[in-house]
């Protein structure tokens, strides 16, 4: 997708986001923009460059963004005045006037991320540098809306206090949860849980959350968050595989999350599992924490916490290793499709599976795919943001709405 490269004209060819209730941002169309909107985009781009570089200079920013030196000077001046960027000093040792060092001000802005899933609730507070300032989580099976509200009301002040968060600098709250949370049946789902499917999550949580609420799919939030992290920002295209109570996926193409015509891209967990002996089996029937928990229960080793998967118990270890073998077999065909259809630079695996087990799964999948004849094969590796990725990605959403670059802020028509 091509976007405008400069802001010298009043009308430009841009990638126009189609904005719906979930914040869909990308769909090809024609629209115009104006200089003010393009100027806002340039400021967001400069802020993001500083944020990802850690420390930089105005000269480096001009080279990196293609903006003129006077434009960079004006933008960085505004960012400093707004308290979003700091000047810790000047570079030493260079000829002439030493260049100003520019760094992000982590306390310049904050956001809250909330991840709701069938086996846990997680809250995080994120600062402008992308660091998690505080985190609270509880293991709870199939939390009802009232359970989530009670948890947030009970813990939000604690989260803010532990993170030394300035309430006045909180931009909003992002909420990440699976699509069809109440419609897709998983083991032990209680009666009444289907209420989640028709719930207006933003309105329901509004009483407990005192800032604007942004809602998105959990795998999409994880992928968006990964794309905004320093370690993964160099990957322009990747596929995010989120192993949680279910299984989700998120394609990032040319630096932007691709949602598809109906905002249901990446539904790898709902693909038919042709390797299964069960009729109408789906991939997530094997590749999910719900499936792994069910296996452990069947051998008399139920777990209450995910970290209990790392143990010296031979029964648990054997069950987990057999699950990794079966998960590898179930994922081969979907990942062949991902490689051939999307051609990502990498497949990133995240979710609540402990990192040693993510590493095991990555190794098994890389070895299995190496035996296939593909035109191009992406490396499979752990995501930079793994365990709390949906919550962290959710917290990125308010930053994208207010401060960080997004195609959406270039739109003029229909706004």
Secondary structure, DSSP 8 states (H G I E B T S, - for coil): ----S---SSS----B----TT----B-------HHHHHHHHHHHHHHHHHHHSEE-HHHHHHHH---HHHHHHHHHHHHHTTSEEEEEE-SS-SSS--EEEEE-GGG-EEEEEEE-SSEEEEEEEETTS-EEEEEEEE-TT--HHHHHHHHHHHHHHHHHHTT--GGGEEEEEEEE-TTTTTS--TT--TTGGGGGG--HHHHHTTT--S-EEEEEHHHHHHHHHHTSTTTTT-SSEEEEEESSSEEEEEEETTEE---TTS-TT-GGGSB-TT-SSTT-BGGGTSSHHHHHHHHHHTT---SSGGGGSSS-HHHHHHHHHHHHHHHHHHHHHHHHHHHHT--SEEEEEESS-HHHHHHHHHHHHHHHTTS--S---EEEE-SS-TTHHHHHHHHHHHHHHTS--GGGG--TT-
